[in-house]
């Protein structure tokens, strides 16, 4: 993901889905140990709902 897209993605998570910076930080730490797509890590650790996961993938398709 390009740096500008990544920044927009993080903004989308925080502003549109109201995911806290702390939750994103937790997912990023887990991602370092067990690489995988950030949306899936957020969902696996219970930081987002299945509905939010769908919205994230919809956003990623159009980004």
Beta strands, then each sheet from edge to edge (+ up, - down):
end
